[in-house]
Structure formats: C-alpha cells, structure tokens
Amino acid sequence: MALISHAYATGAVTATGAVVGGLVGMNSTGTVEHSFYAITDQDGQPINRGLRSNGQGKTLDALKQRSTFAGWHMGDGNSVWHIDEGHGTPQLRRLPR
C-alpha cells in the first residue's frame, strides 16, 4: 500500500478515461492525505472539475495561503516548505547537508 502525503498540484489535467485526477489518477489501494489540487487557474477559471481525484480541490488563491497547509512544517527555520503568502504556492526549501 502506498501513501501520498503533503503534496499538491496546480496544473490543469486533460485526458480521456476513467482514472484521470487533479492530483492522483488511479488509486486502488493507496492513501492520500493532507494533499490538494487546484480547481481554478491564475485567471480564476475552473480547471480539474468533474475529475475523480484523491486529495482535496482548492482554488489557486487558497493554495497561496499558509492556512491551507496547516501541519506542513512551513515557515520556521527548520521547515521543509516556504510560502510567499498571497503571491505563490509552497516551495521546497533547500535543506543543509
């Protein structure tokens, strides 16, 4: 069994078939938690609507807010993620070796 945790996607997914998703397509035995996919683009137009997807759909504006990513180890000196709130989506921080 696979686990996808603390992941997000912002792009529009276009494909044919029954296993298309905004974050994950086919997921027959795995778990997706604390993960999101965009349901609007940068112009506020709908994307990824009507897809069978794991994760939770959020507007692109919501994906630019720290509060959406509660519990993601974001913002302190030892964090994995960084966000320029209101301007961009989370980015992985460069970690010291």
N, C-alpha and C positions, 0 to 999 in steps of 0.2 A: 504494500500500500504506500502511495506517495503522499507527500504533504507539500502544499504550496502555501507559504505564509509571508505576510508583509510584502506583497507585490502589487504593482499597479500598471495599467496600460492606458495610453492616451490616444492612440491612433484609431482610425475607422477601420473596421473589418468588413470586407466584402468578399463573399464566396457563396458557393451553392452547396447544398447538402444539409443534413440534419444535425451535424455536430460542429456548428460554427458558433463561436462565442467571442465576446469582447475581451476576455482575459484568457479563458481556457476553452478549448473546443470540447473534445470528448474526455469525459472523466467518469469512468465506470467504477473505480474502486478507491480513488484518492480523496483527499480532503483539501479544501481551500478555505483559509481563514485569514481575517484581517487584511483582505485584498480587495481592490477596486478596479473598475474600468470606466472610461469616460463615456457619457451619454450625450455630450454636446461637444462641438468643436470650438475653435477660438472665436468664431463669429456667433456662437450661441445656437447654431443649427444642430438639430438632432442627428446623432450617429449611434450606431450599435443598438438600435431599437428593435425589439422583437426577436432578439437572438436568445438562444438557450445558452446561458452562460453561468459559470460559477463566479463567485465574487459578488460585489455589490456595485451597481451602477451609480455614478455620481456625475454631476455637471463638472465641466472643466474648471469653472470658478471654484467649486468645492474642493477640487484636487489641488488647488493652490493655497489652501488654508491648513495651518498646522493642526487645528482641532479635528480635522478629518482623520488625521494619522495618529490619534492618541495611542500611546503604548508602543510607538515605533522607535524609541531611543533617538529622539530628534532634538537637537538644539543645545545640548550641553557639550562640554569639552571632550567627552569620551563617546560622543554619539556616532552612530553609523550613518545617519542621514542628516542632511541640511536642507532647509527650505527658505527661499526668499519669499516670504509670505505675501500673497496677493499678486506676485509677479511671475512665479514659476512653480513647477511641480517639484517634489523632492528629488534630490540628487544624492548619490552615494558620496560619502566623504572619503578623502584619501586617508588611509589609516597608516600610522607609523609602523615600521618593520620591527 
